[in-house]
Amino acid sequence: MQNYQAAKDALNDKVILVTGAGDGIGKEAALSYARHGASVILLGKTVNKLTAVYDEIIAAGGKEPAIIPLDLKGATAQHYRDMAATIQAEFGKLDGVLHNAGMLGVLSPFEHIDLPTWQDIMQVNVTSAMLMTQALLPVLKKAPRASVVFTSSGVGRKGRAFWGPYAVSKFATEGLMQVIADEYDNSSIRCNCINPGATRTKMRSRAYPGEDINLLKTPADLMWLYLYLMSDDSIAVNGQSLDAQVK
């Protein structure tokens, strides 16, 4: 599967929402989805970053994206319901969601974890994804084959010292994916996780400031898997946690 190459029109006529679309993996996924024919909905908290991605998609001849400025830390269930209603009115369906936005927090010893940081990370990485997916289900059901994808992490499979709230949130992400996948098995909705591995992103550089970034894969190197799980080529894949970097 690591040799997968998406057809140029693999996502034609699909509508795909990408969270954290202003930077890193989310930005690259949004650009890749647009290049393969999707109408992309760009969600993030920084408008100028989303606008830059919008401009890049238009300049490359892609379909006009939509922009949703939203801070997941403060968003409520009503925000997500309103968003779903807007998507329904504008597009009539939603073929895919990439839950990519995430908050790292500060790496620290377990005994130094403070409750506000813990709650913020859980809110952004877990609760927002739950509420958003829940609100979007009616629109996802309008698509003939819908795909929900979470960006997870290796520390969401095996805990690591000092990664505290972030690691726990990614264990929760894996569990959330499995619950949704099992509940909607044999339906038109499938749900999977991607572990991107060590990737050249701003979040990675904050966690490993002394690392040589030239030794890391770029977000573009991982897009084969992000494209595969959003395309109809993966309609039989459900409830899986897949590695974007095959060892």
C-alpha positions in Angstrom: 0.0 0.0 0.0 3.0 2.4 0.6 3.4 2.5 -3.2 -0.2 3.9 -3.6 -0.5 6.7 -6.1 -3.9 8.5 -6.2 -5.4 9.1 -9.7 -5.5 12.7 -10.6 -9.3 12.7 -10.3 -9.4 10.4 -7.2 -11.3 13.0 -5.2 -13.4 14.5 -7.9 -16.8 15.8 -6.7 -15.9 15.1 -3.1 -16.3 17.7 -0.3 -13.6 17.3 2.4 -13.2 19.3 5.7 -9.7 19.7 7.0 -9.0 21.0 10.5 -5.7 22.7 11.2 -5.6 23.5 7.5 -3.3 26.5 7.9 -0.1 24.7 8.7 2.0 21.6 8.4 0.2 18.3 7.6 -3.2 19.9 7.5 -2.1 22.5 4.9 -0.4 19.9 2.8 -3.5 17.6 3.0 -5.8 20.5 1.9 -3.6 21.3 -1.1 -3.3 17.6 -2.0 -7.1 17.0 -1.8 -7.7 20.1 -3.9 -5.2 18.9 -6.5 -7.0 15.6 -6.8 -10.4 17.3 -7.5 -12.0 17.9 -4.1 -13.8 20.9 -2.8 -11.9 21.6 0.4 -13.3 23.3 3.5 -10.4 24.9 5.4 -10.8 25.1 9.2 -8.4 26.7 11.5 -8.0 29.5 14.1 -5.7 31.9 12.1 -7.6 33.6 9.2 -4.5 34.8 7.3 -3.0 31.3 7.2 -6.3 29.9 5.8 -6.5 32.7 3.3 -3.0 31.9 2.1 -3.9 28.2 1.6 -7.1 29.3 -0.2 -5.0 31.5 -2.6 -2.6 28.7 -3.2 -5.5 26.3 -4.2 -7.0 28.9 -6.5 -3.7 29.7 -8.1 -3.2 26.0 -8.9 -6.5 25.8 -10.6 -8.4 24.0 -7.8 -12.0 24.3 -7.0 -12.9 27.3 -4.7 -12.4 26.3 -1.1 -14.5 27.4 1.8 -13.0 28.9 5.0 -14.2 28.3 8.5 -12.2 30.3 11.1 -12.7 28.5 14.5 -10.7 28.1 17.6 -11.3 24.6 18.8 -10.4 25.5 22.4 -13.4 27.7 22.8 -15.9 26.2 20.3 -19.1 24.7 21.6 -21.4 22.0 20.4 -23.6 24.8 18.9 -20.7 26.1 16.8 -20.4 22.6 15.3 -24.1 22.2 14.7 -24.2 25.6 12.9 -21.1 24.6 10.9 -22.8 21.4 9.8 -25.9 23.3 8.8 -23.8 25.7 6.7 -22.1 22.8 5.0 -25.4 21.1 4.3 -26.8 24.3 2.8 -23.8 25.0 0.7 -22.6 21.6 -0.5 -25.5 19.2 0.3 -23.1 16.5 1.6 -19.7 15.9 3.2 -17.5 13.1 1.9 -14.6 13.4 4.3 -13.3 14.9 7.5 -9.6 15.1 8.4 -9.2 15.8 12.1 -5.7 17.1 12.0 -5.7 20.1 14.4 -3.9 19.4 17.6 -2.3 21.0 20.6 1.0 19.8 22.0 1.3 21.8 25.2 4.5 21.7 27.1 6.5 18.5 27.6 7.0 18.1 31.4 7.4 15.5 34.1 4.1 13.9 35.1 4.1 15.5 38.6 4.3 18.9 37.0 1.2 18.6 34.8 -1.3 21.4 35.6 -5.0 21.0 35.2 -5.7 23.9 32.9 -3.1 22.6 30.4 -4.5 19.1 30.6 -8.0 20.3 30.0 -7.0 22.6 27.1 -5.2 19.7 25.3 -8.1 17.3 25.9 -10.5 20.0 24.6 -8.6 20.6 21.4 -7.4 17.1 20.7 -10.4 15.0 21.8 -13.5 16.8 22.8 -13.7 19.1 19.8 -13.2 16.1 17.5 -16.0 14.2 19.2 -18.4 17.1 19.1 -17.5 18.0 15.5 -18.0 14.5 14.2 -21.2 14.1 16.1 -22.6 17.3 14.5 -21.4 16.4 11.1 -22.8 12.8 11.0 -26.1 13.9 9.3 -24.1 15.6 6.5 -21.6 12.7 6.2 -24.6 10.3 5.8 -25.6 12.3 2.7 -22.4 11.1 0.9 -22.4 7.7 -0.8 -19.1 6.8 0.9 -17.8 9.0 3.7 -14.4 8.8 5.4 -13.4 10.2 8.8 -9.7 10.3 9.4 -7.8 11.3 12.6 -4.1 12.3 12.7 -2.8 10.3 15.7 0.7 9.7 17.0 3.1 7.0 18.0 2.7 8.2 21.6 -1.0 7.4 21.3 0.0 3.7 21.1 2.8 3.5 23.6 3.1 6.2 26.3 6.3 8.1 26.6 7.8 9.9 29.5 7.1 13.7 29.7 4.5 13.6 26.9 1.7 13.5 29.5 -1.5 15.1 28.3 -0.6 15.0 24.6 0.1 11.2 24.7 -3.1 10.5 26.7 -5.1 12.6 24.3 -3.8 10.6 21.4 -4.7 7.3 23.1 -8.2 8.8 23.4 -8.1 9.7 19.7 -7.3 6.1 18.8 -10.2 5.0 21.1 -12.6 7.5 19.6 -11.8 6.3 16.1 -12.3 2.7 17.1 -15.7 3.4 18.7 -16.9 5.3 15.6 -15.6 2.7 13.2 -17.2 -0.2 15.1 -20.5 1.6 15.5 -20.8 2.6 11.8 -19.3 -0.6 10.4 -21.3 -1.9 7.4 -22.6 1.6 6.9 -21.5 4.3 4.4 -19.1 5.9 6.9 -15.7 4.5 7.7 -13.2 5.8 10.3 -9.4 5.4 10.6 -6.3 6.9 12.2 -3.0 7.9 10.6 0.2 8.0 12.6 2.4 10.4 10.6 5.7 9.5 12.4 8.5 12.0 12.7 7.6 14.8 10.3 9.0 18.2 9.5 6.4 20.4 11.2 6.4 23.3 13.7 4.9 21.1 16.4 7.7 18.5 15.9 10.4 21.3 16.2 8.9 22.5 19.4 9.1 19.0 20.9 12.6 18.3 19.5 14.3 21.7 19.1 17.8 20.2 18.7 16.7 17.8 15.9 18.1 18.0 12.4 15.0 18.7 10.4 16.7 17.7 7.2 16.6 14.1 8.3 12.8 14.2 8.7 10.1 13.4 6.1 8.1 16.4 4.9 4.3 16.5 5.1 4.2 16.0 1.3 6.0 12.6 1.8 3.0 11.4 3.8 0.2 12.4 1.5 -0.1 9.0 -0.2 -1.8 7.7 2.9 -4.0 10.8 3.5 -5.1 10.5 -0.1 -5.7 6.8 0.1 -8.0 7.0 3.1 -10.0 9.8 1.5 -10.4 8.1 -1.8 -12.8 5.3 -2.7 -9.9 3.0 -3.0 -10.0 2.6 0.8 -13.7 1.8 1.1 -13.0 -1.6 2.7 -10.6 -0.1 5.3 -12.3 0.7 8.6 -11.1 0.9 12.2 -7.4 0.8 11.3 -4.5 2.8 12.7 -2.0 3.1 9.9 1.6 4.3 9.7 2.4 7.0 7.0 6.1 6.1 7.3 6.6 2.5 6.6 9.7 1.2 8.4 
